[in-house]
Amino acid sequence: MRIVQVSAHYPPNFISGGTLVPQRVARFMAAAGHESHVYAGHLDDSRRPLETWTELDEAGVSVTWLVTTPWTAWTDPLNFDNPGAARAFAAWLEQVRPDVVHVHSLQTLGVGLVEAAHRAGASVVLTMHDFWWFCSRQFLVDRQMRPCSLVAECGTCDCDDAPGLAGRRQRLRRALEAVDLVLAPSASAARVFEANGVDPRRLVVNENGLPDAQLERLGETPEPRTGQGPLRLMYAGGTQEMKGFDVLTRAARRIGERAGLVLDAYGVEEARAQGLPSWFRPQPAFRPEELLETLGDHDLLVLPSVMRESHSILTREALAAGLGVVCTDTLGPEEAVAEGRNGHILPAGDDEALAETLGRLADDPAAARALTGHGSATPIRSFTQQGAELEGIYEELVSSGAHGGPEAPLTLPASEQPDLLRAQAQLLDPVLFIVGIDGAPLRYRCYLPAEALALRGRRTIIRHYSDPRLEQEILEAGAIVLYRVPATDRILELIAAAKERPEPVPVLFDVDDLIFDSTLRGQLDGLASLSDAEQDLWWRGVDRYRTTMEACDGFIGSTQTLCQEATRLTGMPSYRFANGVGVPLAQASDTAIRTSPAPGRELRIGYFSGTTTHDADWAAVEPAVIAAMRRHPHVHLCLGGHLKPTAALSEFGERVHRLPFTSWLELPGLLRATDIHLAPLTGDSIFNEAKSAIKWLEAAMVGRPIIVSPTQPFREAIEHGRTGMLATTAQEWEEALEALISSASLRSRMGALARREALLRYSPFSQGLVYERILAQAAIRVRQDGHRQDSTWSPVTDPEPAAPCPVELDPYGPGAAARRAVPGAVAQARWMARQAVAVARTQGPGEAARRAARAVNRRLRG
């Protein structure tokens, strides 16, 4: 094969870990008998920009250089899109005519090279060695050296707002369409790439390998450390902020003078260690050939990186040499470190957690040395193994003729059948969401999937079920989803009209609560405060939801239990779409994290209720909370939403804080200001089993740990002890509270891991792919089998006409942000007016008047 490696920088002009990989690959392919070429950027102020020449290196690799000196700044638009470099590369490709172009880094060269390779007919492979394709600064770290959101769209970092970078993300995503296969250096990096929109069907892990000679010197069995002297730590990041030097020095100052601890800081000058404890010893940087000897002189490697690392060679070198590793949750290092076995993993940028951990290790050097000698938690492979895998990838691409971007996926899971892929490609826009409720349910079940579909290029429409535009739009939609819509004569007629269309389109019903089964009457504690007449009305509403649902082709539910119950009751197919991460709330959460309260305040436990039906849930955990507050006088309790403090809490006086129900964009600030969250659900109620894990998701998004009842959705979302706590008995609730109250590092680590899981598992890009597949599966079903036939359910419906004019729904995105600026009284009045109109339409003007009177009376009573 004729194979080209493309790299922005290359030895000997520029030497780094990132430039050595393409050099090793190029030389491996030459040694394997392939025609091996390199096209690389060259930095030299004495040469004119875009000057080019070709050299043959000592391994027989042809290296063509292109001078790119002027465009190294990350704020320069030519750094990511350089038409001059793309033209030069296209001309070079005409002469070389490669079979495979393997792109590594593109800073200064620009993404036009990917498109040029695609146009030239080569199979295009891209290794994302870092996060440059989503982050202009490469490592998901902002200019203040704070870790950014792992999903770029969900963060508030202002780096891409720099002059000249407008449209950068869109430009790079467009260029990705010309790539046949994306390679990730680690599985954790691959998850981040997928969450940022890389199609998982063309994403493969190709982990970096260590040089064979180095592995041979290290041997197969790491040597554990023994001895009685001080714990010997090493740090090798120099004074680079991204490597965590400032975090390390802040942690050292927190620890202060401490016996039993020595840390050699390599690449750090004496002047930069002024004022630090005596155990912090600055050392000159060691040479590459001194690496193994240096590792042999220490017990633990400290890797406090702030930057996200896609792999981390040094972590694996240290573990292979027998050291334990204290690292941050910066992705690549974590794959090799098993918490508590061969090291510890801490939140990036958290000097308090780092100080607590190093101090604990210094207090017990024997326990610290027990972390040594275990090697890597995942296998460390040689570069020969990596190169052979790459050669196989190239051969598969060339022999299969896979080329041309998204229409020719290289990797395809068995579950992805060709008819499903075709259905996804053939889905018609727009997707029409018809909704019956405002508030949080509307956001999670309509606005979020619409937003996620839009990121995949789909057009969507969201309408209230009484909106007069539906008569026309239901005849033009490519798919129809009715979210929590009560049956009306008009709605049933609209569904019938959709089913009579000559081209079959799926009609689906979505709900995120078990409110379509009226046989549960008498089993819901939260309705006990309603009068008999109000309960009758509530349950009639349940039967109306069931009526709309029975008229549809399938069901979309937020939890496994909901889907199972829907299929059991109706026999219709069910599709699972979990509640996920929306961009506005994620950005509000990111802002809350960046404006966290100063350390040193009281520790807060929080319980936030979204409705008035959670008194019994709170009663189940109140004794455990009271016991914790009695043991820890610095602990305060925050009760948010509709729950009121009970008499049992009166002994704590001002340590109990009542927080009013707040808007969803303000909620993240309150959640972040609370250190430990609680989400109890009582009993074995199937209604509670069907509730989604929203409480975990919202706490996770602000990086706070939560203790929850182990319902199915919470068990699915949480890895106990890692991304949250599950508790059933009073003793388990007390033990979980005690563990989190007693350890700042545990709270910080658990909250950070929960945030990561929420972002990576439920990112808008990932959710868009899931929803698109659901619509495709439903479309296949109605095309093959026709619409679902009438059921045996006896309809319960009301005669509600269409509204006389378009209906305003709760705003989302920029509109919601603008609404947040409206004075509270005005916003409340607008909300009450919309509610009154909705009640009048669904239950008559008399009921609207009665509800208004009750609301006024409640306000008068205070």
Secondary structure in CASP SS format (residue, H / E / C, confidence):
PFRMAT SS
TARGET T0000
AUTHOR 0000-0000-0000
METHOD secondary structure of the structure
MODEL  1
M C 1.00
R E 1.00
I E 1.00
V E 1.00
Q E 1.00
V E 1.00
S E 1.00
A C 1.00
H C 1.00
Y C 1.00
P C 1.00
P C 1.00
N C 1.00
F C 1.00
I C 1.00
S C 1.00
G H 1.00
G H 1.00
T H 1.00
L H 1.00
V H 1.00
P H 1.00
Q H 1.00
R H 1.00
V H 1.00
A H 1.00
R H 1.00
F H 1.00
M H 1.00
A H 1.00
A H 1.00
A C 1.00
G C 1.00
H C 1.00
E E 1.00
S E 1.00
H E 1.00
V E 1.00
Y E 1.00
A E 1.00
G E 1.00
H E 1.00
L C 1.00
D C 1.00
D C 1.00
S C 1.00
R C 1.00
R C 1.00
P C 1.00
L C 1.00
E C 1.00
T E 1.00
W E 1.00
T E 1.00
E E 1.00
L E 1.00
D C 1.00
E C 1.00
A C 1.00
G C 1.00
V C 1.00
S E 1.00
V E 1.00
T E 1.00
W E 1.00
L E 1.00
V E 1.00
T C 1.00
T H 1.00
P H 1.00
W H 1.00
T C 1.00
A C 1.00
W C 1.00
T C 1.00
D C 1.00
P H 1.00
L H 1.00
N H 1.00
F C 1.00
D C 1.00
N C 1.00
P H 1.00
G H 1.00
A H 1.00
A H 1.00
R H 1.00
A H 1.00
F H 1.00
A H 1.00
A H 1.00
W H 1.00
L H 1.00
E H 1.00
Q H 1.00
V H 1.00
R C 1.00
P C 1.00
D C 1.00
V E 1.00
V E 1.00
H E 1.00
V E 1.00
H C 1.00
S C 1.00
L C 1.00
Q C 1.00
T C 1.00
L C 1.00
G C 1.00
V C 1.00
G H 1.00
L H 1.00
V H 1.00
E H 1.00
A H 1.00
A H 1.00
H H 1.00
R H 1.00
A C 1.00
G C 1.00
A C 1.00
S E 1.00
V E 1.00
V E 1.00
L E 1.00
T E 1.00
M C 1.00
H C 1.00
D C 1.00
F C 1.00
W C 1.00
W C 1.00
F C 1.00
C C 1.00
S C 1.00
R C 1.00
Q C 1.00
F C 1.00
L C 1.00
V E 1.00
D C 1.00
R C 1.00
Q C 1.00
M C 1.00
R C 1.00
P E 1.00
C C 1.00
S C 1.00
L C 1.00
V C 1.00
A H 1.00
E H 1.00
C H 1.00
G C 1.00
T C 1.00
C C 1.00
D C 1.00
C H 1.00
D H 1.00
D H 1.00
A C 1.00
P C 1.00
G C 1.00
L C 1.00
A C 1.00
G C 1.00
R H 1.00
R H 1.00
Q H 1.00
R H 1.00
L H 1.00
R H 1.00
R H 1.00
A H 1.00
L H 1.00
E C 1.00
A C 1.00
V C 1.00
D C 1.00
L E 1.00
V E 1.00
L E 1.00
A E 1.00
P C 1.00
S C 1.00
A H 1.00
S H 1.00
A H 1.00
A H 1.00
R H 1.00
V H 1.00
F H 1.00
E H 1.00
A H 1.00
N C 1.00
G C 1.00
V C 1.00
D C 1.00
P H 1.00
R H 1.00
R H 1.00
L E 1.00
V E 1.00
V E 1.00
N C 1.00
E C 1.00
N C 1.00
G C 1.00
L E 1.00
P C 1.00
D H 1.00
A H 1.00
Q H 1.00
L H 1.00
E H 1.00
R H 1.00
L H 1.00
G C 1.00
E C 1.00
T C 1.00
P C 1.00
E C 1.00
P C 1.00
R C 1.00
T C 1.00
G C 1.00
Q C 1.00
G C 1.00
P C 1.00
L E 1.00
R E 1.00
L E 1.00
M E 1.00
Y E 1.00
A C 1.00
G C 1.00
G C 1.00
T C 1.00
Q C 1.00
E C 1.00
M C 1.00
K C 1.00
G C 1.00
F H 1.00
D H 1.00
V H 1.00
L H 1.00
T H 1.00
R H 1.00
A H 1.00
A H 1.00
R H 1.00
R H 1.00
I H 1.00
G C 1.00
E C 1.00
R C 1.00
A C 1.00
G C 1.00
L E 1.00
V E 1.00
L E 1.00
D E 1.00
A E 1.00
Y E 1.00
G C 1.00
V C 1.00
E C 1.00
E H 1.00
A H 1.00
R H 1.00
A H 1.00
Q C 1.00
G C 1.00
L C 1.00
P C 1.00
S C 1.00
W C 1.00
F E 1.00
R E 1.00
P E 1.00
Q E 1.00
P C 1.00
A C 1.00
F C 1.00
R C 1.00
P H 1.00
E H 1.00
E H 1.00
L H 1.00
L H 1.00
E H 1.00
T H 1.00
L H 1.00
G H 1.00
D C 1.00
H C 1.00
D C 1.00
L E 1.00
L E 1.00
V E 1.00
L E 1.00
P C 1.00
S C 1.00
V C 1.00
M C 1.00
R C 1.00
E E 1.00
S C 1.00
H C 1.00
S C 1.00
I H 1.00
L H 1.00
T H 1.00
R H 1.00
E H 1.00
A H 1.00
L H 1.00
A H 1.00
A C 1.00
G C 1.00
L C 1.00
G E 1.00
V E 1.00
V E 1.00
C E 1.00
T E 1.00
D C 1.00
T C 1.00
L E 1.00
G H 1.00
P H 1.00
E H 1.00
E H 1.00
A H 1.00
V C 1.00
A C 1.00
E E 1.00
G C 1.00
R C 1.00
N C 1.00
G E 1.00
H E 1.00
I E 1.00
L E 1.00
P C 1.00
A C 1.00
G C 1.00
D C 1.00
D H 1.00
E H 1.00
A H 1.00
L H 1.00
A H 1.00
E H 1.00
T H 1.00
L H 1.00
G H 1.00
R H 1.00
L H 1.00
A H 1.00
D H 1.00
D C 1.00
P H 1.00
A H 1.00
A H 1.00
A H 1.00
R H 1.00
A C 1.00
L C 1.00
T C 1.00
G C 1.00
H C 1.00
G C 1.00
S C 1.00
A C 1.00
T C 1.00
P C 1.00
I C 1.00
R C 1.00
S E 1.00
F H 1.00
T H 1.00
Q H 1.00
Q H 1.00
G H 1.00
A H 1.00
E H 1.00
L H 1.00
E H 1.00
G H 1.00
I H 1.00
Y H 1.00
E H 1.00
E H 1.00
L H 1.00
V H 1.00
S H 1.00
S H 1.00
G C 1.00
A C 1.00
H C 1.00
G C 1.00
G H 1.00
P H 1.00
E H 1.00
A C 1.00
P C 1.00
L C 1.00
T C 1.00
L C 1.00
P C 1.00
A C 1.00
S C 1.00
E C 1.00
Q C 1.00
P H 1.00
D H 1.00
L H 1.00
L H 1.00
R H 1.00
A H 1.00
Q H 1.00
A H 1.00
Q H 1.00
L C 1.00
L C 1.00
D C 1.00
P C 1.00
V E 1.00
L E 1.00
F E 1.00
I E 1.00
V E 1.00
G C 1.00
I C 1.00
D C 1.00
G C 1.00
A H 1.00
P H 1.00
L H 1.00
R H 1.00
Y H 1.00
R H 1.00
C H 1.00
Y H 1.00
L H 1.00
P H 1.00
A H 1.00
E H 1.00
A H 1.00
L H 1.00
A H 1.00
L H 1.00
R C 1.00
G C 1.00
R C 1.00
R C 1.00
T E 1.00
I E 1.00
I E 1.00
R E 1.00
H E 1.00
Y C 1.00
S C 1.00
D C 1.00
P C 1.00
R C 1.00
L H 1.00
E H 1.00
Q H 1.00
E H 1.00
I C 1.00
L C 1.00
E C 1.00
A C 1.00
G C 1.00
A E 1.00
I E 1.00
V E 1.00
L E 1.00
Y E 1.00
R C 1.00
V C 1.00
P C 1.00
A C 1.00
T E 1.00
D H 1.00
R H 1.00
I H 1.00
L H 1.00
E H 1.00
L H 1.00
I H 1.00
A H 1.00
A H 1.00
A H 1.00
K H 1.00
E C 1.00
R C 1.00
P C 1.00
E C 1.00
P C 1.00
V C 1.00
P C 1.00
V E 1.00
L E 1.00
F E 1.00
D E 1.00
V E 1.00
D C 1.00
D C 1.00
L C 1.00
I C 1.00
F C 1.00
D C 1.00
S H 1.00
T H 1.00
L H 1.00
R C 1.00
G C 1.00
Q C 1.00
L C 1.00
D H 1.00
G H 1.00
L H 1.00
A C 1.00
S C 1.00
L C 1.00
S C 1.00
D H 1.00
A H 1.00
E H 1.00
Q H 1.00
D H 1.00
L H 1.00
W H 1.00
W H 1.00
R H 1.00
G H 1.00
V H 1.00
D H 1.00
R H 1.00
Y H 1.00
R H 1.00
T H 1.00
T H 1.00
M H 1.00
E H 1.00
A C 1.00
C C 1.00
D C 1.00
G E 1.00
F E 1.00
I E 1.00
G E 1.00
S C 1.00
T C 1.00
Q H 1.00
T H 1.00
L H 1.00
C H 1.00
Q H 1.00
E H 1.00
A H 1.00
T H 1.00
R H 1.00
L H 1.00
T H 1.00
G C 1.00
M C 1.00
P C 1.00
S E 1.00
Y E 1.00
R E 1.00
F C 1.00
A C 1.00
N C 1.00
G C 1.00
V C 1.00
G C 1.00
V H 1.00
P H 1.00
L H 1.00
A H 1.00
Q H 1.00
A H 1.00
S H 1.00
D H 1.00
T H 1.00
A H 1.00
I H 1.00
R H 1.00
T C 1.00
S C 1.00
P C 1.00
A C 1.00
P C 1.00
G C 1.00
R C 1.00
E C 1.00
L E 1.00
R E 1.00
I E 1.00
G E 1.00
Y E 1.00
F E 1.00
S E 1.00
G C 1.00
T C 1.00
T C 1.00
T C 1.00
H C 1.00
D H 1.00
A H 1.00
D H 1.00
W H 1.00
A H 1.00
A H 1.00
V H 1.00
E H 1.00
P H 1.00
A H 1.00
V H 1.00
I H 1.00
A H 1.00
A H 1.00
M H 1.00
R H 1.00
R H 1.00
H C 1.00
P C 1.00
H C 1.00
V E 1.00
H E 1.00
L E 1.00
C E 1.00
L E 1.00
G E 1.00
G E 1.00
H C 1.00
L C 1.00
K C 1.00
P C 1.00
T C 1.00
A H 1.00
A H 1.00
L H 1.00
S H 1.00
E H 1.00
F H 1.00
G H 1.00
E H 1.00
R H 1.00
V E 1.00
H E 1.00
R E 1.00
L E 1.00
P C 1.00
F C 1.00
T C 1.00
S C 1.00
W C 1.00
L C 1.00
E C 1.00
L H 1.00
P H 1.00
G H 1.00
L H 1.00
L H 1.00
R H 1.00
A C 1.00
T C 1.00
D C 1.00
I E 1.00
H E 1.00
L E 1.00
A E 1.00
P C 1.00
L C 1.00
T C 1.00
G C 1.00
D C 1.00
S C 1.00
I H 1.00
F H 1.00
N H 1.00
E H 1.00
A C 1.00
K C 1.00
S C 1.00
A C 1.00
I H 1.00
K H 1.00
W H 1.00
L H 1.00
E H 1.00
A H 1.00
A H 1.00
M H 1.00
V C 1.00
G C 1.00
R C 1.00
P C 1.00
I E 1.00
I E 1.00
V E 1.00
S C 1.00
P C 1.00
T C 1.00
Q H 1.00
P H 1.00
F H 1.00
R H 1.00
E H 1.00
A H 1.00
I C 1.00
E C 1.00
H E 1.00
G C 1.00
R C 1.00
T C 1.00
G E 1.00
M E 1.00
L E 1.00
A C 1.00
T C 1.00
T C 1.00
A H 1.00
Q H 1.00
E H 1.00
W H 1.00
E H 1.00
E H 1.00
A H 1.00
L H 1.00
E H 1.00
A H 1.00
L H 1.00
I H 1.00
S H 1.00
S C 1.00
A H 1.00
S H 1.00
L H 1.00
R H 1.00
S H 1.00
R H 1.00
M H 1.00
G H 1.00
A H 1.00
L H 1.00
A H 1.00
R H 1.00
R H 1.00
E H 1.00
A H 1.00
L H 1.00
L H 1.00
R H 1.00
Y C 1.00
S C 1.00
P H 1.00
F H 1.00
S H 1.00
Q H 1.00
G H 1.00
L H 1.00
V H 1.00
Y H 1.00
E H 1.00
R H 1.00
I H 1.00
L H 1.00
A H 1.00
Q H 1.00
A H 1.00
A H 1.00
I H 1.00
R H 1.00
V H 1.00
R H 1.00
Q H 1.00
D H 1.00
G C 1.00
H C 1.00
R C 1.00
Q C 1.00
D C 1.00
S C 1.00
T C 1.00
W C 1.00
S C 1.00
P C 1.00
V C 1.00
T C 1.00
D E 1.00
P C 1.00
E C 1.00
P C 1.00
A C 1.00
A C 1.00
P C 1.00
C C 1.00
P C 1.00
V C 1.00
E C 1.00
L C 1.00
D C 1.00
P C 1.00
Y C 1.00
G C 1.00
P H 1.00
G H 1.00
A H 1.00
A H 1.00
A H 1.00
R H 1.00
R H 1.00
A C 1.00
V C 1.00
P C 1.00
G H 1.00
A H 1.00
V H 1.00
A H 1.00
Q H 1.00
A H 1.00
R H 1.00
W H 1.00
M H 1.00
A H 1.00
R H 1.00
Q H 1.00
A H 1.00
V H 1.00
A H 1.00
V H 1.00
A H 1.00
R H 1.00
T H 1.00
Q H 1.00
G C 1.00
P H 1.00
G H 1.00
E H 1.00
A H 1.00
A H 1.00
R H 1.00
R H 1.00
A H 1.00
A H 1.00
R H 1.00
A H 1.00
V H 1.00
N H 1.00
R H 1.00
R H 1.00
L H 1.00
R H 1.00
G C 1.00
END
